[in-house]
Amino acid sequence: MEGSKGLIMRSTGSWYEIRSESGKVFKGRLKGKFKLKGPKTSNPVTVGDRVIYAVEDEANETVVIEEIIPRTNYIIRKSVHKTGQGQLMAANVDQAIFVMTLKSPKTSLGFLDRFLVTAEAFRIPVTIVFNKMDLLNEQEEDQIFEYAALYQELGYGILFTSIPRSQGVDEFKAMFAGKVSLLAGHSGVGKSSLLNLVSPHLNIKVKEISDFAQKGVHTTTYSTMWELGPETYLIDSPGINELGVMEIEKEELSHYFPEMRALIGECKFNNCLHISEPSCAVLKAFEAGDIAHSRYLSYLSIFENNDNRR
């Protein structure tokens, strides 16, 4: 029997939830001699992957994944458990939505920049959502607006949200129509609460912030894809508190910082790394204040492979 096409809707380790083209959902696993192409990862198949499968047991509705259809893009991070391996977060996405907060919990700019670099590597557009605006005092609001201005100038979408104030909620709901979107951010930033406003019928589990760690409690263990409407899918990634950048060579890292990319041709040396080289246009721009201090620090941190400087 010829294989059928399906979409990976959920990953739970060794088993996958696969939706057929007719809308039927199967439980699937990888074929024993599955030939892997692409990145070395702890999870060879991810949510958003389109696959070819064959029915294994019709009565129990189980199938075997025989092939991954080539991806248009993917988001990957360093595996938390396996050194040297990556963990795929999603594949074939049209946009990424990164939710961050200034407090309860605090999202560092270094963490945001790592995500942006990963998305830039595949030219995936990103909108940054600053959530829990109601928790901020005037000084903290000014800080957020300063951040927003920086990233908006770099070409990223910006949205301010607060559920108690109903701020930005309609705009948030409107972002998803007709697209495959990845929602990402630290645990506890309010992704689940925002999602429940978009599609209350999904009833996604929400947990309180951990007062002890102020880092949030993980409510999602595996990435899950939800169908929100016609041609509209949302991938809810696990709450991530670490994000190591994968598969980017040091020589090309600056290409994924838009403000640096614009200056690369002006450096004296073609292979300039923008660290200490003479006549470096990026360093000149940084010293002149045209590249934000936080952004250049993020560049150095990723360049040095220092995942702890977040």
C-alpha positions as CSV (number, residue, x, y, z in Angstrom):
1,M,0.0,0.0,0.0
2,E,1.3,3.4,-1.0
3,G,2.1,5.8,1.9
4,S,-0.2,8.6,2.9
5,K,0.6,12.2,3.8
6,G,0.1,13.5,7.3
7,L,0.9,16.4,9.6
8,I,2.6,15.9,13.0
9,M,0.3,17.6,15.5
10,R,1.9,16.4,18.8
11,S,5.2,14.8,19.9
12,T,5.4,12.7,23.1
13,G,8.8,11.3,22.8
14,S,8.8,8.1,20.8
15,W,5.1,8.4,19.7
16,Y,3.6,11.1,17.5
17,E,0.1,12.3,16.8
18,I,-0.4,12.4,13.0
19,R,-3.3,14.0,11.3
20,S,-4.2,12.6,7.9
21,E,-5.3,14.8,4.9
22,S,-8.9,13.7,5.6
23,G,-8.6,14.9,9.2
24,K,-8.3,11.5,10.9
25,V,-5.8,11.4,13.8
26,F,-3.4,8.4,14.1
27,K,-0.8,7.5,16.7
28,G,2.5,6.9,14.9
29,R,6.1,5.9,15.4
30,L,9.3,6.0,13.4
31,K,10.1,3.1,11.1
32,G,12.9,0.9,12.6
33,K,15.5,1.6,9.9
34,F,14.5,5.3,9.6
35,K,17.2,7.2,7.6
36,L,17.8,10.6,9.1
37,K,18.7,13.6,7.1
38,G,19.4,17.1,8.5
39,P,20.5,18.2,11.9
40,K,21.6,15.8,14.7
41,T,18.8,16.0,17.1
42,S,17.3,14.2,20.1
43,N,13.9,14.3,18.4
44,P,14.2,13.5,14.6
45,V,10.6,14.4,14.0
46,T,8.9,17.5,15.3
47,V,5.5,19.2,15.4
48,G,4.7,20.9,12.0
49,D,6.6,18.2,10.1
50,R,4.8,16.8,7.1
51,V,5.4,13.1,6.7
52,I,4.6,10.0,4.7
53,Y,3.2,7.2,6.7
54,A,1.8,3.7,6.3
55,V,-1.0,2.1,8.4
56,E,0.4,-0.5,10.8
57,D,-2.7,-1.5,12.7
58,E,-6.0,-0.3,11.5
59,A,-8.0,-1.5,14.5
60,N,-5.7,0.4,17.0
61,E,-5.3,3.3,14.5
62,T,-1.5,3.1,14.6
63,V,0.9,4.0,11.7
64,V,4.6,4.0,10.9
65,I,6.3,7.1,9.7
66,E,8.4,6.3,6.6
67,E,9.6,9.6,5.4
68,I,9.8,13.3,6.4
69,I,8.8,15.6,3.6
70,P,11.6,18.3,3.2
71,R,11.1,21.2,5.6
72,T,10.8,24.8,4.5
73,N,12.4,25.8,7.9
74,Y,12.7,24.8,11.5
75,I,13.5,26.2,14.9
76,I,16.1,24.3,16.9
77,R,17.8,24.8,20.2
78,K,20.6,22.9,22.0
79,S,19.3,19.8,23.7
80,V,19.2,20.3,27.5
81,H,20.0,16.6,28.1
82,K,22.2,15.5,25.3
83,T,25.5,17.4,24.7
84,G,26.2,18.2,21.0
85,Q,22.7,17.5,20.0
86,G,19.8,19.8,19.1
87,Q,16.2,19.7,20.0
88,L,13.7,20.6,17.3
89,M,11.0,22.9,18.5
90,A,8.9,23.2,15.4
91,A,9.0,22.9,11.6
92,N,7.4,24.6,8.6
93,V,6.3,27.8,10.4
94,D,5.2,31.1,8.8
95,Q,5.9,33.2,11.9
96,A,7.1,33.1,15.5
97,I,5.5,35.0,18.3
98,F,7.8,35.5,21.3
99,V,6.1,36.4,24.6
100,M,8.2,38.1,27.2
101,T,7.7,39.9,30.5
102,L,9.7,42.4,32.5
103,K,8.7,40.8,35.8
104,S,6.9,37.7,37.1
105,P,9.1,36.3,35.6
106,K,11.8,38.5,34.0
107,T,12.8,37.7,30.4
108,S,16.4,38.9,29.7
109,L,17.3,40.6,26.4
110,G,20.0,37.9,26.0
111,F,17.4,35.2,25.9
112,L,15.3,37.1,23.5
113,D,18.3,37.8,21.2
114,R,19.1,34.0,21.1
115,F,15.6,33.3,19.9
116,L,15.7,36.1,17.3
117,V,19.1,34.8,15.9
118,T,17.6,31.3,15.6
119,A,14.6,32.6,13.7
120,E,16.8,34.9,11.6
121,A,18.8,31.9,10.4
122,F,15.7,30.7,8.5
123,R,14.2,34.2,7.9
124,I,11.2,33.5,10.1
125,P,9.4,36.7,10.9
126,V,9.1,37.4,14.7
127,T,6.6,39.5,16.6
128,I,7.7,40.3,20.2
129,V,4.7,40.4,22.6
130,F,5.4,42.3,25.9
131,N,2.8,40.7,28.3
132,K,1.7,41.6,31.8
133,M,1.9,45.3,31.2
134,D,-0.5,45.8,34.1
135,L,2.2,44.7,36.6
136,L,4.6,47.6,35.6
137,N,5.1,50.9,37.3
138,E,5.8,54.0,35.3
139,Q,9.6,53.5,35.3
140,E,9.3,49.9,34.2
141,E,6.8,50.9,31.4
142,D,9.4,53.4,30.1
143,Q,12.0,50.5,30.1
144,I,9.7,48.3,28.0
145,F,9.0,51.1,25.6
146,E,12.7,51.6,25.2
147,Y,13.2,47.9,24.4
148,A,10.2,48.0,22.0
149,A,11.7,50.9,20.1
150,L,15.0,49.1,19.8
151,Y,13.5,45.9,18.3
152,Q,10.9,47.7,16.2
153,E,13.8,49.6,14.5
154,L,15.4,46.3,13.8
155,G,12.3,45.2,11.9
156,Y,10.5,43.1,14.4
157,G,6.8,43.3,15.1
158,I,5.8,44.7,18.6
159,L,2.7,44.2,20.7
160,F,1.9,45.2,24.3
161,T,-0.6,42.9,26.1
162,S,-2.4,42.8,29.4
163,I,-5.2,40.3,30.0
164,P,-6.7,42.2,33.1
165,R,-6.8,45.4,31.0
166,S,-7.8,43.7,27.8
167,Q,-4.9,45.5,26.3
168,G,-3.7,44.2,22.8
169,V,-5.9,41.2,23.1
170,D,-7.8,41.8,19.8
171,E,-4.5,42.4,18.0
172,F,-3.1,39.2,19.5
173,K,-6.1,37.2,18.3
174,A,-5.8,38.6,14.8
175,M,-2.1,37.6,14.4
176,F,-2.8,34.0,13.7
177,A,-5.3,33.9,10.7
178,G,-4.1,31.8,7.8
179,K,-0.7,31.0,9.2
180,V,1.3,28.4,11.0
181,S,2.6,30.2,14.1
182,L,5.1,29.2,16.8
183,L,4.5,30.6,20.2
184,A,7.6,30.7,22.4
185,G,8.9,32.3,25.6
186,H,9.9,31.5,29.2
187,S,7.6,29.4,31.4
188,G,5.2,31.7,33.3
189,V,5.1,34.6,30.8
190,G,1.4,34.0,30.2
191,K,1.4,32.1,26.9
192,S,-1.3,29.7,28.0
193,S,-3.6,32.5,29.3
194,L,-3.2,34.4,26.0
195,L,-3.9,31.3,24.0
196,N,-7.1,30.6,26.0
197,L,-8.3,34.0,24.9
198,V,-7.7,33.2,21.2
199,S,-9.4,29.8,21.4
200,P,-11.2,29.2,24.7
201,H,-12.3,25.7,23.5
202,L,-8.7,24.5,23.7
203,N,-8.8,24.9,27.5
204,I,-5.0,24.9,27.7
205,K,-3.7,24.3,31.2
206,V,-2.5,27.3,33.1
207,K,-0.4,27.2,36.3
208,E,0.6,29.8,38.8
209,I,4.1,31.3,38.8
210,S,6.5,29.6,41.1
211,D,7.1,32.1,43.9
212,F,10.3,30.2,44.9
213,A,12.1,30.4,41.6
214,Q,10.1,33.2,39.9
215,K,10.9,31.3,36.7
216,G,7.5,29.8,36.1
217,V,6.2,26.3,36.2
218,H,6.4,24.2,33.1
219,T,2.8,23.5,31.8
220,T,3.8,22.1,28.4
221,T,6.1,19.1,28.3
222,Y,6.1,18.6,24.5
223,S,5.3,20.9,21.6
224,T,1.7,20.7,20.4
225,M,0.0,22.0,17.3
226,W,-3.5,23.3,17.6
227,E,-5.9,24.0,14.7
228,L,-7.4,27.4,15.4
229,G,-9.4,27.7,12.1
230,P,-9.1,27.1,8.3
231,E,-5.3,27.0,7.4
232,T,-4.6,28.4,10.8
233,Y,-2.4,26.4,13.1
234,L,-0.6,27.3,16.3
235,I,2.4,25.5,17.7
236,D,2.7,25.9,21.5
237,S,6.3,25.1,22.4
238,P,7.4,24.0,25.9
239,G,8.2,26.8,28.3
240,I,11.9,27.2,27.8
241,N,14.3,28.7,30.3
242,E,17.5,28.0,28.4
243,L,18.1,28.5,24.7
244,G,21.4,27.5,23.3
245,V,22.0,28.5,19.6
246,M,22.6,25.6,17.2
247,E,24.0,25.2,13.7
248,I,25.4,28.7,13.3
249,E,29.1,29.2,12.5
250,K,30.9,32.0,14.3
251,E,31.8,33.5,10.9
252,E,28.2,33.9,10.0
253,L,26.7,34.9,13.3
254,S,26.7,38.6,12.6
255,H,24.5,38.0,9.5
256,Y,21.6,37.2,11.9
257,F,21.9,40.5,13.7
258,P,20.1,42.9,11.2
259,E,22.0,46.0,12.5
260,M,25.3,44.2,11.9
261,R,24.3,42.6,8.6
262,A,23.8,46.1,7.2
263,L,27.4,47.0,7.9
264,I,29.3,43.8,7.0
265,G,30.4,45.0,3.6
266,E,32.0,48.1,5.2
267,C,34.5,46.2,7.4
268,K,38.2,46.2,6.2
269,F,38.5,42.4,6.2
270,N,36.0,40.0,4.5
271,N,36.3,37.6,7.4
272,C,35.9,40.2,10.1
273,L,34.4,38.7,13.3
274,H,33.7,42.2,14.8
275,I,35.6,41.5,18.1
276,S,38.9,43.3,17.9
277,E,39.8,43.7,14.2
278,P,41.0,47.0,12.9
279,S,38.7,49.2,10.8
280,C,35.6,47.1,11.8
281,A,32.4,48.9,10.8
282,V,30.4,47.0,13.4
283,L,32.7,48.0,16.3
284,K,32.7,51.6,15.1
285,A,28.9,51.6,15.1
286,F,28.8,50.1,18.5
287,E,31.3,52.7,19.9
288,A,29.2,55.4,18.3
289,G,26.0,54.1,20.0
290,D,24.4,53.0,16.8
291,I,24.4,49.4,18.0
292,A,22.7,48.8,21.3
293,H,25.0,47.7,24.2
294,S,22.7,44.8,25.1
295,R,22.7,43.5,21.4
296,Y,26.5,43.6,21.1
297,L,26.8,41.7,24.5
298,S,24.3,39.1,23.1
299,Y,26.5,38.8,20.0
300,L,29.6,38.2,22.2
301,S,27.8,35.7,24.4
302,I,26.5,33.6,21.5
303,F,29.9,33.9,19.8
304,E,31.7,32.6,22.9
305,N,29.0,29.9,23.2
306,N,28.2,31.1,26.7
307,D,24.7,29.9,27.3
308,N,24.6,31.0,30.9
309,R,24.8,34.7,30.2
310,R,21.1,35.2,29.7
